[in-house]
């Protein structure tokens, strides 16, 4: 093609100044742009001493169009960024600041050079429809990519804003954001493929229907994870910061992340366990969130009492126990109930602590109940009782059931330890003993006493050496 068709519409006074290259033709309204670009192309050929070639001229022309578009777009982009920065200095909107920190405006301004390039190739390369078509397709794909990227950035900014300021229940919104971003990128891929093949996206979706069924089989676990993540979000089952324990795994700790593909749990030993959301939906897990929100935590432990130490309460024993704090008034009222035949009455109008006056164990139950009721670290609005469970070969289980006034781990452990240290200290004052297996030393001492080993002899086979002094020393040991 000859450039004369291009020059025919140009005034005679400037026509002789245009290069006579044979590559492009333009329509009315585009001469100024084409003339400038063609002049630059001709200057490049003359500068390097290259013979004019239509294909080479076309590629150089396309590169120049791209460079000019990028230059104009870059300058426009800098102006927009400058305006955005000036606005941020005067407008302290939280979402606007988050968008600035996420470089949202930088990303979205990158569509400006592509728009200029798209306009130039449409106006100045109309007679080269094949090249113009492919350059337009590539540009549209780039524009779609920028839009998809900006939408995902916007989604994460909105999620961050809601999660930090308005997500009071700590809902796992990250999973929903990932789902939205996944849908955005799937749509981008479909649009990009439809642009390349020059087909409608609807037609493309209908054509890949069978292939989609195969993908569902291949990515079954991922799809199930996505569905499970959505269910966890919708059912408000797991939150970041919750303490959970997942059955069948070593996950027992604080949730530090919830996504569509995994739930991260930081265990108490500082390790991190990743659990697929699908396991939480199909299996079972324990959440301690209600306990944390109630600011209480249960104590439910037992002490094994040696059954041989449980004896009938004699007057001497009752008199001795009456000297223990909290017991004098209780014993007096309990004796009055017994005298009236109401000791075992279900109704308890006096509000006495549960326990019987017949045995030392019954009185100890009452004492521990009153001691817990007077303990400021124990909740008085939740269940609180002291009882004995079914006797075993190891003794009588003495159970303390109550709730602390805090759900924090370290204070809770301290309160629980203090409770059972007090139990251990007070047992002997009631004439009770803890059940324990006999040690090797106790067995040997029993044999020494039964065989009457002479004093001064050494006994071997013990963890520490032992010399028998006399039978009285042995019995005391």
Protein Blocks (a to p, Z undefined) as FASTA:
>chain_A
ZZklmmmmpcfklmmmpccddfbacdehilmmmmmmmmmmmmmmmmnopacdfklmmmmm
mmmmmmmmmmmmmmmmmmmmmmmmmmmmmmccfklmmmmmnommmmmmmmmmmmmmmmmm
mmmmmmlmmlmmmmmmmmmmmmmmmmmmmmmmmmmmmmmmmmmmmmmnopafklmmmmmm
mmmmmmmmmmmmmmmnopafklmmmmmmmmmmmmmmmmmmmmmmmmmmmmmmmnomacgh
iacddehiabdcddfbdcfkbccdddfkopacdddfklmmmmccddfklmmmnopacddd
dddddfklpccddfklmmmmmmpghklmmmmmmmmmmmnopmmgmbafkopacddfkbmk
lmmmmmmmmmmmmpmkbcfkbccddddddddfkbccdddddddfbfbfklmmmmmmmmmm
mmmmmmmmnopacdddddfklmmmmmmmmnopaehiacehiabdcddfblmlmmmZZ
